[in-house]
Amino acid sequence: MADKPLTEPVDGSPAEASVEAPPVETSTSDAVLELQRERDELLDRLLRKTAEFDNYRKRVERERREQADQAVTDLLEDLLLVVDDFDRALTVTASGDDASGSSYRRGVELIHAKLNDLLRRRGVRPIETLGADFDPNLHQAVIHESSPEHREGEVIGELRRGYILGDRLLRPAMVKVAKP
């Protein structure tokens, strides 16, 4: 057996005899099993994180709805107090207890002040219009009137008051605007 080489010849042709290598299948199958286990763990983590995120999203949306509902409820409770005052004022008028009407007017003025205070506490501000330049972001021009004593584009009358909540426009003011 001395004439059979143990390695391949230099020219690249197959050797007549070969040395047996250790079985590669066990180390390869162990590596494949390890990779499959790691893949399964990562997939499980991904599914758990996806479920956690979905639950978080649903919880945040539910809390947002509950907060909005609570804000509406709080506002309506405050407005109901004003409605109660109007009911009492109308009851006094219907019974005819006040012939002069001055105390009735005073009662309505108090209710009006209470309602304006409630709006102010909620962050609602009226838009100041008279004498201001027309701003299409805040005003809705419904009448254009010639006025030599006012400059062009100046608001000279307010038909309906506008309101702002924080930085957001709730309702534009309906105004009369001067033209040359």
C-alpha positions as CSV (number, residue, x, y, z in Angstrom):
1,M,0.0,0.0,0.0
2,A,2.9,2.2,-0.2
3,D,2.1,3.2,-3.7
4,K,-1.3,4.7,-2.9
5,P,-1.2,8.4,-1.8
6,L,-3.1,9.5,1.3
7,T,-3.9,12.9,-0.1
8,E,-5.0,14.2,-3.5
9,P,-2.3,14.6,-6.1
10,V,-1.2,18.0,-7.0
11,D,-2.8,17.9,-10.5
12,G,-6.3,17.8,-8.9
13,S,-7.3,14.3,-9.9
14,P,-9.0,12.2,-7.2
15,A,-6.8,10.2,-4.9
16,E,-6.9,6.5,-5.0
17,A,-7.2,6.2,-1.2
18,S,-8.8,8.6,1.2
19,V,-8.7,9.2,4.8
20,E,-12.1,9.0,6.5
21,A,-13.3,12.3,8.0
22,P,-15.3,12.4,11.1
23,P,-19.1,12.4,10.4
24,V,-20.1,16.0,9.6
25,E,-23.9,15.2,9.9
26,T,-24.0,15.4,13.7
27,S,-22.4,18.8,14.0
28,T,-24.4,20.2,11.1
29,S,-27.7,18.8,12.5
30,D,-26.9,20.3,15.9
31,A,-26.2,23.7,14.3
32,V,-29.5,23.5,12.4
33,L,-31.4,22.5,15.5
34,E,-29.8,25.4,17.4
35,L,-30.7,27.9,14.6
36,Q,-34.3,26.5,14.5
37,R,-34.6,26.9,18.3
38,E,-33.3,30.5,18.1
39,R,-35.7,31.3,15.2
40,D,-38.6,29.9,17.3
41,E,-37.6,32.0,20.3
42,L,-37.3,35.1,18.1
43,L,-40.7,34.4,16.5
44,D,-42.3,33.9,19.9
45,R,-40.8,37.2,21.1
46,L,-42.0,39.0,18.0
47,L,-45.5,37.6,18.5
48,R,-45.5,38.6,22.2
49,K,-44.3,42.2,21.4
50,T,-46.9,42.5,18.7
51,A,-49.6,41.5,21.1
52,E,-48.3,43.8,23.8
53,F,-48.3,46.7,21.3
54,D,-51.8,45.9,20.1
55,N,-53.0,45.8,23.7
56,Y,-51.2,49.1,24.5
57,R,-52.8,50.8,21.4
58,K,-56.3,49.6,22.4
59,R,-55.7,50.8,26.0
60,V,-54.6,54.2,24.9
61,E,-57.5,54.6,22.6
62,R,-60.0,53.5,25.3
63,E,-58.4,56.0,27.8
64,R,-58.6,58.8,25.2
65,R,-62.3,58.1,24.6
66,E,-63.0,57.9,28.4
67,Q,-61.1,61.2,28.9
68,A,-63.1,62.9,26.1
69,D,-66.4,61.5,27.5
70,Q,-65.5,62.8,31.0
71,A,-64.7,66.3,29.6
72,V,-68.0,66.4,27.8
73,T,-69.8,65.2,31.0
74,D,-68.1,67.8,33.1
75,L,-69.0,70.6,30.7
76,L,-72.6,69.4,30.5
77,E,-72.9,69.3,34.3
78,D,-71.7,72.9,34.4
79,L,-74.1,73.9,31.7
80,L,-77.0,72.2,33.5
81,L,-76.4,74.6,36.4
82,V,-77.0,77.5,34.0
83,V,-80.1,75.8,32.6
84,D,-81.4,75.5,36.1
85,D,-81.0,79.2,36.6
86,F,-82.9,79.9,33.4
87,D,-85.7,77.6,34.5
88,R,-86.0,79.5,37.8
89,A,-86.0,82.9,35.9
90,L,-88.8,81.7,33.6
91,T,-90.8,80.4,36.6
92,V,-90.6,83.8,38.3
93,T,-91.8,85.5,35.0
94,A,-94.7,83.0,34.6
95,S,-96.0,83.6,38.1
96,G,-96.1,87.4,37.6
97,D,-94.3,88.2,40.9
98,D,-92.3,91.0,39.4
99,A,-94.3,93.6,37.6
100,S,-91.4,95.9,36.7
101,G,-89.2,93.4,35.0
102,S,-86.0,95.0,36.5
103,S,-85.3,92.1,38.8
104,Y,-86.0,89.7,35.9
105,R,-83.5,91.5,33.8
106,R,-81.0,91.5,36.7
107,G,-81.5,87.7,37.0
108,V,-80.9,87.1,33.3
109,E,-77.7,89.3,33.5
110,L,-76.4,87.2,36.4
111,I,-77.1,84.0,34.4
112,H,-75.3,85.5,31.4
113,A,-72.3,86.4,33.6
114,K,-72.3,82.9,35.1
115,L,-72.3,81.3,31.6
116,N,-69.5,83.6,30.4
117,D,-67.5,82.7,33.5
118,L,-68.0,79.0,32.8
119,L,-66.8,79.4,29.2
120,R,-63.8,81.4,30.4
121,R,-62.8,78.7,32.9
122,R,-63.0,76.1,30.1
123,G,-60.6,78.2,28.0
124,V,-63.1,79.7,25.6
125,R,-62.4,83.3,24.7
126,P,-64.5,85.7,22.5
127,I,-62.9,87.1,19.4
128,E,-62.6,90.9,19.6
129,T,-63.8,92.3,16.3
130,L,-64.8,95.9,16.3
131,G,-62.1,98.1,14.9
132,A,-59.9,95.1,14.0
133,D,-58.7,94.4,10.4
134,F,-60.7,91.7,8.7
135,D,-59.0,88.3,9.1
136,P,-60.6,85.5,7.1
137,N,-59.2,83.0,9.7
138,L,-61.3,84.6,12.5
139,H,-64.1,86.5,10.7
140,Q,-66.9,85.7,8.3
141,A,-67.8,88.8,6.3
142,V,-71.5,88.8,5.7
143,I,-72.0,92.5,4.9
144,H,-69.7,95.0,3.1
145,E,-70.7,98.5,3.7
146,S,-69.3,101.8,2.3
147,S,-68.0,103.9,5.2
148,P,-65.8,107.0,4.6
149,E,-64.9,107.3,8.3
150,H,-63.4,103.8,8.4
151,R,-60.4,102.3,6.6
152,E,-60.9,99.6,4.0
153,G,-61.1,96.1,5.5
154,E,-61.9,97.4,9.0
155,V,-64.6,95.5,11.0
156,I,-67.3,98.0,11.7
157,G,-70.0,95.7,13.1
158,E,-70.5,92.3,14.8
159,L,-73.6,90.3,13.9
160,R,-72.6,87.1,15.8
161,R,-69.7,86.8,18.3
162,G,-66.9,84.3,17.4
163,Y,-65.0,82.2,19.9
164,I,-61.6,80.6,20.3
165,L,-60.7,77.6,22.4
166,G,-57.0,77.8,23.2
167,D,-55.5,78.3,19.8
168,R,-58.3,76.6,17.9
169,L,-61.2,78.5,16.3
170,L,-64.6,77.3,17.6
171,R,-66.7,79.6,15.6
172,P,-65.8,82.6,13.3
173,A,-67.4,85.9,14.1
174,M,-70.0,87.1,11.6
175,V,-69.0,90.7,10.8
176,K,-69.7,93.8,8.8
177,V,-66.7,95.1,6.9
178,A,-66.0,98.6,5.6
179,K,-65.3,99.2,2.0
180,P,-64.2,102.5,0.3
